[in-house]
Amino acid sequence: MNLLLSLNQKFFEINPNEIISMINKLDDKKIIKGMEMCITDFSLFEKNYILRLSNLCKQNNYYLQIHGNSIFDIEKQQKIMDFINEISTIMNYKINVVLHPIEEDDKNNSNSNIYFSSILNYIYENNYNINISIENLNSTTHHLRLSKELILTILYNNEDLHFTYDIGHEIVEYGKITDLDEVLIKRMNNIHIHTFKNTFDHLPIEENDENKLKWLKGLEYLKYLKYNGNIVLEYDIYEVKGNGINEKVQNYIRSAYFISQYI
């Protein structure tokens, strides 16, 4: 399994050159294989940042994938897919794009079905080098978000749709790791891992984490399934220990060594 870092707008205080330089300097065992970059607002600055990062990943032999944003309408998503296809040309492989399902009360997930079908059709019609991977979520106090069982109908209705299994969301939703449906296993192409405390999510995993036995079971389950793809350390960088963003990023990079002993 390959460990990836999770990057978003909170990293914009550091330019991509510095991030790559930190990884190259601190990760002498080459445990980190790449990164998943989040699209938040699709601003010009964000696009230029991702373009620069993709070129550096290509030059330094790091894998790059994208975490998209499902708040955008179909027209905006089409423009984003145009942009991500440019990234695929730079990287010279099919880019995996993670998207959340749409929050809805309809048990048939009709809005999400239409949403994902439209995006997949646009990719197909334009022959874009892109995979779309839907992520399981956990419900919150005020929002019914779709867990792994609830996204099954979306996967059934979209044969080319892949699955990002978020172990952290799984534990929050069910209190433990539960068996995956056969369709989820077959479509699984990406993993997110993080821990939580009370209502706080995407916390970094440390040695004394109270949820250690739960996410360890998740990693063991992946081994049982013979999963050999990417695992994204989806941590909120502001929650990583350190004074200032540079020190936090450095500690984030070092944290990959702790998880690597369990995969």
C-alpha positions in Angstrom: 0.0 0.0 0.0 1.2 3.5 -0.9 1.0 6.4 1.6 -0.2 9.8 0.3 -0.4 13.1 2.1 -3.6 15.2 1.9 -3.1 18.9 0.8 -5.6 21.7 0.6 -5.8 25.5 0.9 -4.3 25.5 4.4 -1.0 24.6 2.7 -1.0 27.7 0.5 1.3 29.6 2.9 4.0 27.3 1.6 4.7 27.1 -2.1 4.8 23.7 -3.9 8.6 23.8 -4.2 9.0 24.0 -0.5 6.6 21.1 0.2 8.4 18.8 -2.2 11.7 19.9 -0.8 10.5 19.1 2.8 9.4 15.6 1.7 12.6 14.9 -0.1 14.6 16.0 2.9 12.7 14.4 5.7 11.5 11.2 4.0 14.8 9.6 3.3 13.2 6.1 3.3 10.7 7.2 0.6 7.7 6.1 2.5 5.5 8.9 1.1 4.6 8.1 -2.5 2.6 11.2 -3.4 -0.4 13.4 -2.4 -4.1 14.0 -2.8 -4.7 17.7 -3.5 -8.1 19.2 -2.6 -10.0 21.6 -4.9 -11.8 24.0 -2.6 -12.9 27.1 -4.6 -11.3 26.5 -8.0 -9.8 30.0 -8.0 -7.1 31.1 -10.4 -4.6 30.9 -7.5 -5.7 27.4 -6.6 -5.5 26.2 -10.2 -2.0 27.7 -10.6 -0.9 26.1 -7.3 -2.1 22.6 -8.5 -0.5 23.0 -11.9 2.9 23.9 -10.3 2.5 21.0 -7.8 1.7 18.5 -10.6 4.8 19.5 -12.6 6.9 19.0 -9.5 5.3 15.7 -8.7 6.1 14.6 -12.2 9.7 15.7 -11.9 10.2 14.1 -8.5 8.3 10.9 -9.3 5.4 11.5 -6.8 1.9 10.3 -7.5 -0.8 13.0 -7.6 -4.6 12.6 -7.3 -7.4 15.1 -6.7 -10.1 15.5 -4.0 -12.9 17.4 -5.7 -15.8 19.4 -4.3 -19.4 18.4 -4.7 -20.8 21.8 -3.9 -20.3 22.8 -7.5 -23.0 22.4 -10.1 -22.6 20.3 -13.2 -21.5 23.1 -15.4 -18.7 24.1 -13.0 -17.7 20.4 -12.6 -17.3 20.1 -16.3 -14.8 23.0 -16.2 -13.0 21.3 -13.4 -12.9 18.1 -15.4 -11.4 20.0 -18.3 -8.7 21.3 -15.9 -8.0 17.9 -14.3 -7.6 16.4 -17.8 -4.8 18.9 -18.3 -3.2 17.5 -15.1 -3.5 14.0 -16.5 -1.6 15.1 -19.6 1.2 16.4 -17.3 1.3 13.3 -15.2 0.7 10.9 -18.1 -1.8 8.7 -16.3 -5.5 8.5 -15.4 -6.1 10.9 -12.5 -8.3 9.7 -9.7 -10.8 12.3 -8.4 -12.6 11.8 -5.1 -16.0 13.3 -4.7 -18.5 13.3 -1.8 -22.1 12.2 -2.5 -24.7 15.0 -2.3 -26.5 15.3 1.0 -30.2 14.3 0.4 -33.1 12.6 2.1 -34.2 10.6 -0.9 -33.5 6.9 -0.2 -32.9 6.4 -3.9 -30.2 9.1 -3.9 -31.7 10.4 -7.2 -29.8 13.7 -7.0 -26.5 12.0 -6.5 -27.2 9.5 -9.2 -27.9 12.2 -11.7 -24.9 14.3 -10.5 -22.4 11.4 -10.8 -23.9 10.1 -14.1 -23.6 13.6 -15.6 -20.0 13.9 -14.6 -19.1 10.4 -15.8 -20.9 11.0 -19.1 -18.9 14.2 -19.7 -15.6 12.4 -19.0 -16.6 9.6 -21.4 -17.8 11.9 -24.2 -14.6 13.9 -24.1 -12.4 10.8 -23.7 -10.8 12.3 -20.6 -8.1 10.4 -18.6 -10.0 10.6 -15.3 -11.5 8.2 -12.7 -14.3 9.3 -10.3 -14.3 7.8 -6.9 -17.2 8.3 -4.5 -16.4 8.6 -0.8 -18.4 7.2 2.2 -19.3 9.8 4.8 -20.7 9.8 8.3 -23.8 11.6 9.4 -23.6 14.6 11.7 -26.1 16.1 14.2 -27.7 18.3 11.5 -26.9 16.5 8.3 -27.7 13.1 6.9 -24.6 12.3 4.9 -24.3 9.1 2.9 -22.5 6.1 4.6 -21.1 3.2 2.6 -24.4 1.4 2.6 -26.3 4.4 1.4 -24.0 5.0 -1.6 -24.5 1.5 -3.0 -27.4 2.6 -5.2 -25.2 5.2 -6.8 -22.5 2.6 -7.5 -25.1 0.2 -8.9 -26.4 2.8 -11.3 -22.9 4.0 -12.4 -20.7 1.0 -13.5 -17.6 3.2 -14.1 -17.8 4.8 -10.6 -15.1 3.8 -8.1 -15.1 3.9 -4.3 -12.9 5.8 -1.8 -13.2 4.0 1.6 -12.8 6.4 4.4 -11.9 4.4 7.5 -12.3 7.4 9.8 -15.8 8.1 8.6 -16.6 4.4 8.9 -15.6 4.3 12.6 -17.5 7.5 13.4 -20.7 6.2 11.7 -20.7 2.7 13.1 -18.4 2.8 16.0 -16.3 0.0 14.4 -15.2 -1.5 11.1 -18.0 -3.4 9.4 -17.8 -5.7 6.4 -17.9 -4.1 3.0 -20.4 -5.1 0.3 -19.0 -7.1 -2.6 -19.6 -4.1 -4.9 -17.7 -1.8 -2.6 -14.8 -4.2 -2.5 -14.7 -4.5 -6.3 -14.8 -0.7 -6.9 -12.5 0.3 -4.0 -9.5 2.2 -5.4 -8.5 4.6 -2.6 -8.4 4.8 1.2 -8.7 7.7 3.6 -7.5 7.4 7.2 -7.7 9.7 10.2 -9.0 9.7 13.7 -11.5 11.8 15.7 -12.4 13.0 19.1 -16.1 13.8 20.0 -17.3 15.9 17.0 -13.8 16.8 15.8 -12.9 14.9 12.6 -9.7 14.4 10.5 -7.4 14.5 13.4 -3.9 13.1 13.0 -3.2 9.6 14.2 -0.7 9.3 17.0 0.7 6.4 19.1 -1.6 7.1 22.1 -4.8 7.5 19.9 -7.8 6.1 21.8 -9.2 4.8 18.5 -6.1 2.8 17.7 -7.6 -0.7 17.9 -10.4 0.4 15.6 -8.4 1.8 12.7 -5.8 -1.0 13.1 -8.7 -3.4 12.5 -9.5 -1.3 9.4 -5.9 -1.7 8.1 -6.0 -5.4 8.8 -9.2 -5.7 6.9 -7.6 -4.1 3.9 -4.8 -6.6 4.1 -7.4 -9.4 4.3 -9.0 -8.0 1.1 -5.5 -7.9 -0.5 -5.9 -4.1 -1.1 -2.7 -2.7 -2.5 -3.6 0.8 -3.5 -3.2 4.3 -2.1 -3.9 5.3 1.6 -4.3 9.0 2.2 -3.4 10.4 5.6 -6.3 12.8 5.6 -5.3 15.0 8.5 -6.3 18.6 9.2 -2.8 20.2 9.1 -3.9 22.8 11.7 -4.4 19.9 14.2 -0.9 18.5 13.6 1.6 19.5 16.4 4.0 22.3 15.7 4.5 26.0 15.9 3.6 27.5 12.6 2.7 25.9 9.3 6.3 24.9 8.4 6.8 22.9 11.6 3.3 21.4 11.3 4.0 20.2 7.7 7.4 18.7 8.8 5.7 16.8 11.6 2.9 15.7 9.2 5.6 14.2 6.9 7.3 12.5 9.8 3.9 11.0 10.9 3.9 8.8 7.8 6.6 6.6 9.5 4.2 5.8 12.3 1.4 4.5 10.0 3.8 2.8 7.7 4.6 0.1 10.2 1.0 -1.1 10.1 0.5 -1.4 6.4 
